[in-house]
Amino acid sequence: MTQTLLDQDLLDQALVEEATKKSGLIWVRGTGVAERALWHAWIDGAAYVVGGGPGEQPLDGLVDGGTARVLVRSKDKGGRLVAWTARVREIPSGSPAWDAAVAELKGKRLNAPDGEAMPARWAAECRLLSLTPQGPLEPPPDGSLAAAPVASPATTRHPVPAALPRLLLKRKRR
């Protein structure tokens, strides 16, 4: 029995690592905020995210020592692959862990306004967080997770006039 649980823990750990490595974005929900997409880098068993400063991704609700829910979706189809609980830890700037994570993250940051000065700006204005998996994986949901559309006064267009297809075909013939 214990060997089976150990094997399942190793399989869960491998699933989290592979899915998170291959995904461009992870969906993270911190304390008291909605889920949001964050770009990241997977380094030594944890997802690292940087942000919270001007022009960077928001890290609201992610506090040092707290927990967060991480959802990993398929890069090609967008479907849910795995969901896990993470322990959040803030990495101090200037530490060896900071340097290693920033070296990996700066290559993943798209459209950076300051190029090579980015790590110095991150050290001054941003937070670097480590999201380390803890506990068992969340079980897959029963049924659809689709949300109902938000109520809106907007309406769809009226039906297409019957003569419109003929008019469009005449233009193509010319």
C-alpha positions as CSV (number, residue, x, y, z in Angstrom):
1,M,0.0,0.0,0.0
2,T,2.8,2.5,0.9
3,Q,4.7,1.7,-2.2
4,T,1.6,2.4,-4.3
5,L,1.2,5.8,-2.7
6,L,4.8,6.6,-3.2
7,D,4.6,5.6,-6.9
8,Q,1.5,7.8,-7.3
9,D,3.3,10.8,-5.7
10,L,6.2,10.4,-8.1
11,L,3.8,10.2,-11.1
12,D,1.9,13.3,-9.9
13,Q,5.2,15.2,-9.4
14,A,6.3,14.2,-12.9
15,L,3.0,15.2,-14.4
16,V,3.1,18.6,-12.7
17,E,6.7,19.2,-13.9
18,E,6.2,18.2,-17.5
19,A,2.9,20.0,-18.0
20,T,4.1,23.2,-16.4
21,K,7.4,23.2,-18.3
22,K,5.7,22.8,-21.6
23,S,2.9,25.4,-20.9
24,G,3.6,29.0,-21.9
25,L,1.2,30.3,-19.2
26,I,-0.1,29.0,-15.9
27,W,-3.4,30.2,-14.4
28,V,-2.8,31.3,-10.8
29,R,-5.3,32.3,-8.1
30,G,-4.0,33.9,-5.0
31,T,-5.9,34.9,-1.9
32,G,-9.0,37.0,-2.6
33,V,-8.3,37.6,-6.3
34,A,-9.6,36.0,-9.6
35,E,-7.5,33.5,-11.5
36,R,-5.0,35.2,-13.9
37,A,-2.6,34.0,-16.6
38,L,1.1,34.4,-15.7
39,W,4.2,33.6,-17.8
40,H,6.8,31.7,-15.9
41,A,9.9,29.5,-15.9
42,W,10.1,26.1,-14.3
43,I,13.4,25.8,-12.4
44,D,14.4,23.0,-9.9
45,G,10.9,21.8,-9.0
46,A,9.1,25.2,-8.9
47,A,7.4,27.7,-11.2
48,Y,9.0,31.1,-10.9
49,V,7.1,34.3,-11.8
50,V,8.2,37.9,-11.8
51,G,6.0,40.9,-11.7
52,G,4.1,43.4,-9.5
53,G,6.0,46.4,-10.9
54,P,5.0,49.0,-13.5
55,G,4.5,47.4,-16.9
56,E,4.8,43.8,-15.6
57,Q,2.3,41.1,-14.8
58,P,0.3,41.7,-11.6
59,L,0.9,39.4,-8.7
60,D,-2.0,40.5,-6.5
61,G,-3.1,38.0,-3.9
62,L,0.2,36.1,-3.9
63,V,1.9,36.6,-0.5
64,D,5.1,35.2,0.9
65,G,4.4,32.1,2.9
66,G,0.8,31.8,1.5
67,T,-0.7,29.3,-0.9
68,A,-2.1,29.6,-4.4
69,R,-4.0,27.4,-6.8
70,V,-2.2,26.7,-10.1
71,L,-4.0,25.5,-13.2
72,V,-2.0,24.3,-16.1
73,R,-3.6,24.1,-19.5
74,S,-2.6,22.5,-22.8
75,K,-0.5,24.8,-25.0
76,D,-2.2,23.6,-28.2
77,K,-5.8,22.9,-27.2
78,G,-6.2,25.0,-24.1
79,G,-7.8,22.2,-22.1
80,R,-7.1,21.6,-18.4
81,L,-4.1,19.3,-17.9
82,V,-3.5,19.5,-14.1
83,A,-4.3,21.7,-11.1
84,W,-2.2,21.9,-8.0
85,T,-1.7,23.8,-4.8
86,A,1.5,25.8,-4.5
87,R,3.4,27.2,-1.6
88,V,4.4,30.8,-2.4
89,R,7.8,32.1,-1.4
90,E,9.3,35.4,-2.3
91,I,13.0,35.3,-3.5
92,P,15.1,38.3,-2.3
93,S,16.9,40.2,-5.0
94,G,20.7,39.6,-5.2
95,S,20.5,36.1,-3.8
96,P,21.9,33.2,-5.9
97,A,18.3,31.9,-6.4
98,W,17.3,35.3,-7.7
99,D,20.2,35.4,-10.2
100,A,19.5,31.9,-11.5
101,A,15.7,32.5,-11.9
102,V,16.1,36.0,-13.5
103,A,18.7,34.5,-16.0
104,E,16.0,32.0,-17.1
105,L,13.0,34.5,-16.9
106,K,14.6,37.3,-18.9
107,G,14.7,35.1,-22.0
108,K,11.0,34.4,-21.7
109,R,9.9,38.0,-21.2
110,L,8.4,39.2,-24.5
111,N,8.4,42.9,-25.6
112,A,10.5,44.1,-22.8
113,P,10.8,47.9,-23.0
114,D,14.4,48.1,-21.6
115,G,16.2,45.0,-22.9
116,E,19.4,44.3,-21.0
117,A,18.5,46.7,-18.2
118,M,15.5,44.6,-17.3
119,P,17.1,42.5,-14.5
120,A,18.1,45.7,-12.7
121,R,14.6,47.1,-13.0
122,W,13.1,43.9,-11.8
123,A,15.4,44.0,-8.7
124,A,14.3,47.6,-7.9
125,E,10.6,47.5,-8.8
126,C,9.3,43.9,-9.0
127,R,8.9,40.7,-6.9
128,L,10.2,37.3,-7.8
129,L,8.0,34.5,-6.5
130,S,8.6,30.7,-6.3
131,L,5.4,28.6,-6.6
132,T,6.4,25.1,-5.3
133,P,3.9,22.2,-5.6
134,Q,2.6,20.8,-2.3
135,G,0.0,18.2,-1.4
136,P,-1.9,16.0,-3.8
137,L,-3.2,17.1,-7.2
138,E,-6.8,18.4,-7.5
139,P,-9.1,15.7,-8.9
140,P,-10.5,16.4,-12.4
141,P,-13.9,18.1,-12.4
142,D,-17.2,16.3,-13.0
143,G,-18.7,18.0,-16.0
144,S,-18.1,21.4,-17.7
145,L,-16.4,24.3,-16.1
146,A,-17.8,26.7,-18.6
147,A,-19.1,29.9,-17.1
148,A,-22.4,31.5,-18.2
149,P,-22.0,34.5,-20.4
150,V,-22.2,37.9,-18.7
151,A,-25.5,39.7,-19.2
152,S,-25.3,42.4,-21.8
153,P,-27.6,44.7,-23.7
154,A,-25.7,43.9,-26.9
155,T,-27.6,42.0,-29.6
156,T,-26.7,40.0,-32.7
157,R,-27.2,41.4,-36.2
158,H,-30.4,40.9,-38.1
159,P,-30.6,38.1,-40.6
160,V,-28.6,38.5,-43.9
161,P,-30.8,39.9,-46.7
162,A,-31.8,37.3,-49.3
163,A,-30.2,39.2,-52.2
164,L,-26.8,39.7,-50.5
165,P,-25.2,36.3,-51.6
166,R,-26.1,37.1,-55.2
167,L,-24.5,40.6,-55.0
168,L,-21.3,39.2,-53.5
169,L,-21.0,36.5,-56.2
170,K,-21.3,39.1,-58.9
171,R,-18.3,41.0,-57.5
172,K,-16.2,37.8,-57.6
173,R,-17.0,37.2,-61.3
174,R,-15.7,40.6,-62.4
